[in-house]
Amino acid sequence: MFFIARPILIIGIVLAALSLAACEAADATPTPRPTWTPRVVTIVVTPTPEPTNTIAPTPVPVAVVPVPTSAPAPRVAAPAPVVNDPLLPKFAPFPPVPIPARPANINPLTGLQVDPAVLQRRPIVARIGNDQIVRTSNWHAGLSQADLVFEELIDILGSQYANTRYSAVYLTNDPPALGPIRSGRIVNFQIVPMFDAALAHAGASNGTRWLFSQSPMVNLDEYFNQPAFCYDTRHGYQGRLYTSAVRIREWLKQKGWEAPVPLYGFNFSTSAPAGSPVTSIALTKAPWPTWDALQWKYDAASGSYLRFATNSPHMDSLYSLTAKWGNGADCVTAGKETQVQIRAANVVILYAPHEKTNIIEDSNNAVSVHITLTGQGNAQFFRDGVSVSGKWARGTEQEFFKFTDSAGNPVSLKPGITWFEIVPVGYQPDLK
């Protein structure tokens, strides 16, 4: 019996281990690539509102090309993609438009004064997870230190969005702990080129990873850049991959990818605009997932908006993190950990078309979402306890957004951190 049971036991242990690994890596492990030929699709921005709770059904195809086995070297500028894919933006020399004159010590992303040397480097865009367990366990680290944060809906499973995720932009601050880092999505093509940034992410599906490989973005896919990341073994797969902005910058210099980036920036003003009084901004209605329901409450004492998630303060952890920085290194935390509530000087709601694609993003067959952030669309701007309705516009993915009010006048942000909430056309937030 012993000699019979022992092989069976060993086989069972191996199968269980393989099953566990597959479950933990479901989000980051590439899924089988498409096996059909793409058609050319033209994506058109239309001002016609779609129903509030409707997800656009038209699938956008992806190209059939092998996934790269090594990381392509980033390029300063690239010719047209080798494959005409509707999800690939058109890259041109950067910056795409002349940069307006501003003092050398003013951050174009925040309007705040900084050491001019800080601006002589490349922005980092980190893909930060927003699973409910991450928030309730206080696993967010360094999110409050971003200059800008874009929150977007990701993945459609059936007729429902799976979650939201953050693209956090870092130029001013270098959080010593940053994460949890999650996988990339095609929405990053709508955000990263605007900053000529380095994209830090935990891999991607085959379809998304191939698209990334066809672009000149500085692509810090963890799969190809493991020494820039570490693993917190105390956390589940939703929150185990971390880095630090300090480590990312070391890695960029090591690879020769660090460089000053001329940024167009936003308009800023310390003067509060005329607008409608609004002190509470909530995204709770479908198709926004109920487990990601959020609220921004205006705090007059600080002149900023405090963030709440599912009715609880959204907290961020600040602590020091290091590692032996090798392939698969464990994170080592040191020093005192403090908790701060996330806040913003500006909250901007961007209304944009959301469209299904045929890119399979996980083992549940959830599909990726294409969000069109070129052309123009409606926007709502919140600062100093007031709301201003207007428009966003930009010609290409490499250009900054231009904001105007309902009369066509430029809208200025308040100096400080800005959070962008990207919602489907026709969505109705709860404003009080």
N, C-alpha and C positions, 0 to 999 in steps of 0.2 A: 504493500500500500504506500509506503514512504516513497519508493522509486517511481510510482505512477503519479502520486499527488504532487511531487515536487515540480516536474515540468509544467503541469497544469497551473500550479500556483505562480510560477515564473511568468508564463504566458499571460496570466490574468493581470499580474502587476504591470507588465509592459503595456498591455492594452489600456489599462486604466491610466497610466502615465501619459500615453499618447492622446487619449481622450481629453485629459485635463489640459494638456498643452494646447490642443486645438481650441478648446473653449476659451482659454485665457487670451489667445492670440487672434480671436475671430475678427476683431476690428482692424488689426494692423496687417494680417496676413493677406497677400494678394489673392483675389478670387480668380477663377478661370476667365481668360480674356474672351471678348466676343468672337464669334466664329462666322460672322457675316460681313458683307461688303457695305461700307457706309454710303449714304447718299449726301449730297451737299444740301444743307439747310440754311436759310437766311433767317436770322432771329430779328424780329422787328419789335421795337418798343412802341406800344400803342397807348394812347391816353384813356382808352375805354376801360372803366373799372370792371374788374371781375367780381363775381359774388364773393362775399366775405369768407365763406367756409369752403370754397372750391379750390382744389389743386389742379393746375392746368394739366390735361391728360396727354398732350402730344409728346411722344418720346423723341429725344434728340439722340441720334446715333453717335457711336464713337468708332475710331478707326481700328482696323485689324493690323496691329504691328506688334512684334515680340517685345516683351518687357525687358529693359536694359538689365544687364548683370553687373554693371559697374556704373558708378556715378559719373555722368557727363560733366565736363568742366564748364563752369559758367562762362558766358561770353558777355562782353560789354554791350554789343549790339548784334542782332542776328538777322539773316535774310528771312524771307518768308518760310514758314514751316514746310518740311518735305512732303507733308500730306495736308490736303485742304480739309481741315476738320473744323466744323462750326463752333466748337468749344475753345479753340485756340485763339487768343487775342493776336492782333498784329503788332509785333514789337518793332520799334524804330530806335534810332539813337536817343539816348537819354541826356538831358531832359527834353521832352517833346515840345515844350513851349518856353519862351524866355522867362527867366526867374525875376520876379519883381525885386526892386532894391529894398533892403531892410538893414537895420543895424546888425553887425556881426555877432552880437551877443543875444539875439532874439531867436528863440526856438520857433521855426515855422510851423511846428505841429501843435504847440501849446500857447504861443504868444508870450511866454515867460522868459525872463533873463536867465542865461546860463553861461558857463564858461565857453567861449568860442571854440576851444579845442574839442569839446564834447560833440559839436556839430560836424567835426571833420571825420566822420565815420559813417558806416552803413547802418541804417535802421534794421532792427531785427523784428520779424513778425513771428510770434510763437503761437502755435495751435494749442489752446488750452481747453481741456475737457470741462463739461458742465453736467455730468451725471449727478443725479440727486444724492447718491452716496458720497460723492466728492464734496458737495456743499455741507451735508449734515455731519460729515466726519472732519470738516475743516481741513481738507487736503489742498485747497488752493494756496499757492505760494507765489508772491510777487505780482499778482494780478492788479493789485491796487497801485503798483508803481509804474504802470504803462502810461505813455503819453496819450494814446488813443486805443479804444477797444471797439471792435465790430462784433456784434452778436448776430448770428444768422441761424436759420432753420437748416437742419441737415437731414438727408435721407427720408424717403417716403416708403413706408411699409404698408402695403394695401392702399388705404386712402388717408393715412395719418402720418404726420411728421414724427420722426423717431425722437428727436432731441434738438437742443440748440448747442452751439459751440462758439468759442471766442477766437478771434484773430486779434491778438494783443500786440501793439506796436511799441517798441522800446528804442528810444534815442537818448533821452535825458538820463535816465536811471539805469543802473546795472544791478538788478535784484540778485542777491547772493544765493537765492533759491527760487527756481522758476518752474511752475508746472501745476498740475500734471500735464505733460505733453501728450497730445493725441494725434491721430492720423489726419492727413491733408484731404482737402476736397477741392473740386473745381471752382468753387467760389473764391479760392485764393488767387485765381487768375484775375478776378475783379478788384483785388485789394493790393496784393504784393507789388505788381508792376508800378503802381502809383508812387511807391517809395524806393524803387529799385532795391528792395530789401532782401535780406537773407531769410528764407522761410525755414523755421525749425519745426519739424513734425515727426510723428512716429509712423513713418511709412504711409502706404496708401494702397487702394485696390489696384489691380492690374491696369484697368482703364485709366484711372487717375494718374497712376505712376508713369504710364507711357506719355500722357499729355505733358506732365511736368518735364519729362526728358526731352521734349521737343521745344522747350522754351529756354531763353537765356537767363532765367531766374537763378539766383544763387540758392541751390536746393539742398538744404541740410536734412535730407531724409535720414532718419536714425539708422536705417538698414545699411546705409553706405557710410555713415559718420558716427559709428558707435562710440568712439572715444570722446565724443562731445556730450555724452549723456550718461546717466546712471540710473540704477533701479532701487526704489524704496521697497524692500521686500516685506515691509509691514502692511502694505496696501494691496488691494485687489487689482485686477488688470485695468480697471477704470482710472486708477490713480497711482501707478507704480513707476512711470517713467518721468524723470526730472532732469533738469540741467541748471546752470546758473548763467546769467548774462555775461559774467566775467569769463566763464569757461568758453562760451560761444565766441566771444571776441578773441580769446586766445586761439581758438580753432580757425577762425577766419584769417587771422594773421599768419598762422602756420600754413594754411592752404593758399595764401596770396589773394584772398578774396575780400579783405578789408579795404575800404576805400571811402573817401569823402563823397557824399551824394548830394548834388544840388536839388533842393526840394522847393516846389512852388509854394506850398503852404496854404493856410487859410487866412481870412481877414479876422482881426481881433479888435475889440474895443472894450474899455473898462466901463463905458456908459451903458446903463440898462436900456433896452429898447422899449418902445410903446407896444403893448400887447395885452392879451387877455390874461387875467390872473389865473394861474394853474399851479397848484402846489402838490398834486399827486398825479403820477403817470403810471398806469398799470396795464400790463399785457397779460390778460387772463382768458380771453375768448379764443375759441377754436378759429383757425387751425393751430394756434400756439399751444404746445403741449401743456396740459394742466400741471405736470410734475416740474415744469420749468416756469410756472407763473411768476411774474416779477412785478415789483412796484418801486418807483422812485419817489421819495418824499422830500420836499424842499425844506431845508433847514435854514431859516432866516439868520440865525446867529452866525453861521459859517458862510452863508451865501452859496451853499452847495447842495447837491441832491444826494441823499443817502439811499443805498440800494437794499432792497428786501427781496428774498426769494422764498416762495411758498410761505409767505407771512412771517418769515424770520429774518433778522438782520443777516445780510450776506457778508461773511467774514473772510478775511484774507490773512494768511500766516506770513510772518516775516522772521526769518532765521538764516543762519549760515549753513551752507551745504558744500561738501567737497567729496572727492572720491579718488580712487587710484587711476581713474580716467583711462581705462582700457576697454576692450570689448566685453560687454556684459558686466561692467563694474557696479558694485553696490554703492548706494549713496551713503555718506557719512554726515550726520548732522552735528552741529556744535553750537555752543552759545545758547543764550536765552531766546525762546520763541515768544513773540508777541502777536496779538490778534488785533486787527483794525477792521472797521467796517468800510466797505468799498463806497466811495463817493465820487461825484463828478461835478465839474463846474458847468458843463453843458450836457444835455441829453438831446439827441437828434434822432427822430424817426424818419427813416428813408423808405418810401413805398416803391417797390420794384417788382417786375414780373418774375414769378417763380414757375419753373417748368421741369417736368420729369425728364430724366435721361434714361438711357439703357445701360448705364454703368452700374454693375452690381457691387455694392459696397460691403456686404457682410454675409455671413453664413445663413442669415434669415432671408436673403434675397431682397433686402432693402435697396432701393435705387437712389443714386445721387440726384441732387437738385441743381439745376442751372438757374442762377439769379442774374438777371441783366442789370448791370449798374453803369451802362453807358447810354447815351441819349439824354433823356430827361424824365423826371417824375416828380411827384408831389413830395413834400417834406414838411415836418413840423419841428420847430426849434424851441427848446426850453432852456431858459437861463434867468437867473434873478427872480424866480417865482412867476414868470410870465411866459406865455406861449405866443409864437409868431408862426403863421402859416405861410408857406411859400413853395419853392421849387429847388430841386437839385438838377445839375446838368454837367455833362462832360463829354468830350468828343471821342476819347479813346481810354482804354484801361490804364494807360501810362500817365494820364492827366489827373490833376486834383479835381475834386468836386468844386463847382461854383454854386453858391447859395444865393438865392434872391427871395424877397418877400412877394406878396401877392401883387404888388404894384411894379415889380421888376427891379426894385432897388437892392443893392448888395446887402446880405445879412452878415453881421459880424458876430463871431463867437466870443464868449468871455474868456480871458486868459486862464488857462488851466487844463485839466483833463477833460476829454470829451468821449462819451460813449455813444455809439451809433447802433440803434436797434433797427435791423432790416426786416421789414414785414411785407407780406403780399399786397398787391394793389387792392384797394377797397377795404383793407383791414381797419377795424374801429377800436382804438385803444380806449380805456376807461380814464377819462380826465376829470379831475375835480379841483 
